[in-house]
Amino acid sequence: MRAVAVAKPAGEPQLMRLPVPEPGPGEVLIKVVAAGLNPLDWKLADRARRGETADEAVYPLIYGVDFAGKVAALGPGVTRFAEGDPVFGQPKRVPVGAYGTYAEYVIAAEDGVLAAAPESLPLPLAAALPTAGLTAMSMLDAAGLVAGQTLLLVGAAGGVGSFVTQLAAAHDVRVVAVTRGVGEHEMGELGAADTVDARSGLPVDELREAYPEGVDALIDLASDPERFAAYAELVADGGVAVSTIGAADPDALARRGVEGVNFVVSPSAELLARLAAEVDAGRATVRLGAQVPLADAPDAVARSRAGKARGKTVILV
């Protein structure tokens, strides 16, 4: 099969010919239609090269953690899926690099992060969902928001942020989107009730004036501890402040009645199925920046690494 992988720890991703994997007990073989490109893809390869992964890494190390495709073969004992089923999710993770999704075939565990693909989306669009969508769903669960409450969302215009905005707004949560240059019209189309530009500095005073009683929750996808603490000052007593990069100080926040959460996603098939249901109900959709063929994936990875990617990229296999 064709796959994009690095041949050795110091190597660069390139198109290779590798054997088609065979499903073992409780596993399914997926014919990949598309893989979602995430910064996590090259970050995992970097961590493996530095010996920073908790699990063994193998080479060639195939890139990719998100996919959509169709079940091509079943391992012994599989009962949840049948050949030909359209599915999406994330593959087996151990050993690192053995089951990357920038490939024509990938192995997934029947009881792993695998679910029926949303019926309302073409499979290439479904490939953009797992990492960003699961993260968004999980963060909203952690924030515990209900209809009528207000969410301050920092980093709202990115892949995860766009899903948080859509899902929260669809459940009647008022989303206050903090972006860097992405305007009110675009964020409003995703469901944001208010958009604030942070390019000229922290808009804390502006937000405090607009929301003098505070907000019910903060989800911050971008800020360092100092900036996170400044935004968290806007959270009302009894609220929640969530950081995705470990910037929250739970003890300091607890002293003023705010729950601080340093969020780590725990992907699951149940969460993935919930995400598919939200998409099929029209409460979230995918906005692609680019679709590229597998042969061009190394260039797409380089653009992502250089910070030049715009919007979500999927790799057509």
N, C-alpha and C positions, 0 to 999 in steps of 0.2 A: 504494500500500500504506500501511497505518498503521505508524507508527514513533514512538518516543519519542526526541527529539533536542533539542539547543539550536540556535536559529536563528543566534546570533552569539556571539562569545567571552564576553560578559558575561551571556548569557541563562540562563534556568532551563529545565530539561528539561520538555518538554510534548509532548502527543500531536499528531502532524502527519500530513498526507498527502504522501507522497513517491513518486517513480516506482519501479517494480519494476526492480531492476538486471538486467542481462543478462550471462550467463556468457560469458567469452572463451575462447580456447584453453587447455585444461588446467584449466578451472574448472567447478564445478557450482553450480547454483542450488538452495538449500535452502528448502523451505517450513518455516518455524520453528514448532514446536509449543510450545516453552518456552525461555526464556532464564534462565540462572542470574544472580543478582544478587551481585556482589562489590564490596567497597570500591574495587577497581581501576577499576571502571566510572567512578565520579565523580572518582577521582584522575586518570585519563587526561584527562578533560575539563578539570580544573583545570590540569594541566600544559600542555595545548594552549593554554589561555587565556593562560598566562604565557609562552608561547613556549619551554617547556622540553622539548618532544619533539624527538627526533633527526630525525623524519620530518615531512613537511608535514601539516598538519591542514586539513580542509575543513569547511565549514558549508553546510547544517545538519549538525551533528556528532551521529551516532546513538550512543546509549549501548550498552554490552554487549560482552563478549568470550567468553561461553560460550553454547552452544546445543545443542538436540537437535531433530531434525525428520526430514523425509523429502526425498529428492532429487526435485526438481521438473523439472529440465531439465539437460541436459549441454552443455557447450561442446565445440567441435571437439577431437578427439583424446583425449577422456576414455575410459579403459578399465577403471578400478578399480571404478567404480560404475555402477548402472543406475537409471533412473527408478523411484521408489517405495521405494528402499532406506532403511531407518531408520538414521540416522547421528547422531553427536554430535562435538563438538569446538570449535574456535575458527576464526573466519573470517579472510579476508585482513586484514592489519593496516595496509597502506599504500595510500592516505593515511589518516592517523588520522581516524576518524569516518565514513568513507565506507561501512564495512561492519560497523556495529554490529549486535548481535543482538537489541536491543529493537525488533524489526521483524517483519513478516509474512514477509519473504524476506531472505535474505542470501547472499552469494557466498563460497565457500570454494575454495581451490586443491586440485586432486586430490592433489597431492603435499605438501600442507600438513598442518596439525594436524586431521586428519579421519579417522574410523574408523567401522566398523560399531558401532551402539549395542549395549550389553549386552542380551542376549536376556532376562535375568531381571528387568529393570526396565522399568516404564512410561517412555515418553519424557520426561514432565515431571521424573521423578526423575533420569534420565540427564543432564538439563541442569544439574544441581547438581554434576556430577562434574569437568569438565575442569580448571579452575584449581586447586581445592583438591586433587583427586586426583593430578594430575600433579606438583604441588609435593611432596606427601607421598611419592609413589613416588621422585622424584628425590632427595629428602633421604635416604631410606633407602638408596638406591644410594650416595650420598656417604658415609654412615656405615659402610657395608660390614659390617653386623651379620650374624651367623649364629645359628642355633638355640642356645639356652642362654646367650647373652650378655644383658647388662642395659643398657637404654636409659633414661636420664633425660630426660624430655620436659617442657619448660617451656612453658606455654600449651597444655596438652593438650586443653582442653575446646572450643577453637574449631573452625572448619570444617576447617582443615588438620590440626590436632592430632587431631581425631577419626579422620581417615583414617590418620594415622601410627600411632595407637594400634591400630586394627583390623588394619592390614596387618602391623605388626610382631608383634603377638600371634599372628596367624594363622600366622606362620612361626616360632613358638616362641621369640620374643624376649621377655624379661621387661621389661615397660614400667612404669616408675615415673613416674606422672603428677603433675605439679605444676600445680595449678589455683588459681583464686580463687573459692572458694565452691561449686564443682561437686563433689559428694560421691563417696564411695567406691562407692556402689551404681551410680550412673550411669556412672562411668568403668569400673567392673568389668564392666558389661554390654557395653562396647566392647572389653574384653579386658585392661584395666590390671590388673597384679598388686598394685600399691600406689598409693595416692593421698594426696598431701600438700597441705594448704591453705596458700597463701602470703599470705592476707589480712593476717595479723598481722606480716608481715616475712619476710625471706629464711629459708627453713627449712634452711639449710646444715648447722647443727649437728645437727639432727634426722636429716637424710639421712646425714651422716657416721657417726652412731652406728648407724644401721640398715644401712649399707653400708660397713663399715670398710675393706674392700679396694678400695673405689671402684667406679665403673661403667665399662662398656666404651665408652659413647658418650653424648654430650649433644647433643640437638637442642633449640635454644632459639628459640622463635617470638616472643618478647616483650621480652627484657631489653636494657637499655642496656649499654654496655661494662663499667661497674663491676659490675653485677649478673651479667652474663655471666661475667666473670672469676671471681666468687665461686663460681658453679655449676661452672665449668670446673675448679676446684680438686678437685672430686670425681671427675674422670675419671682412671682409672688409667693408668700408663705404657703407651704403645703405643696408647692410645685416640684417639678423634676427638671434637672439639667443633665443632658446626655452628651458625652463627647465620644467621637469615634477614634480619637488618636491619643487617648490616655491623659487628656488635659484636665479632667475634673479632680478636685480635691474634696472627696466625700465628707471628710471630717469638718472642714471649714464650712462647707455648704450646710451640713446638718446643724451647725450651731445657730444658723438663722432660719431653720425650718424648711430647707430645700433638700431634696434627695439628689445626691450626685451619683452619676452612673458613668463608668468607663466601659463603653459597650464593646462586646465581642460577639459576633454573630455565630449562631449554632445552626447550620443548615440542616434541614430535614425534609423528608418526602411530604410530611403533613403540611409544612410551611409552604413548600413548592406547590402543592395542590391548592392551598388557599390563594396563592398568588395567581394561579391559572384561573381560578374562579373569579377573582377580582377583575382580571383582564376580560374574561368572557362576559362579565356583567357591565362592561363599559366604564369601569371606574379607573382604569389605567391603560395607557397605550405606550408604544415604543416609538421614539423619534430617532431615526438613524442619521448619523453623519456621513457614513460611507459604507459601501459593500465592496470588498476586494476579493479577487480569486486567491486560492491557497498559495500559488506561486509568488504572489506579491505580499504575503504575510510578513516576511522579514522586514520589508520596507515600512509596513504599517507599524510593526513593533518599534522600529527605530524612531518613527514620528511620535509615537506615544512616549517613548523614553525621553525624547527631546522636548516634550511638552507642546508639540505642534499639532497634535490631534484635535479635531473639533467635532464634538458630538460622539455618539456611539458608533464604533466600527464593528462590523461582522465580517467574518471570513467565510466565503462561499467555497465549500469543498466539493 
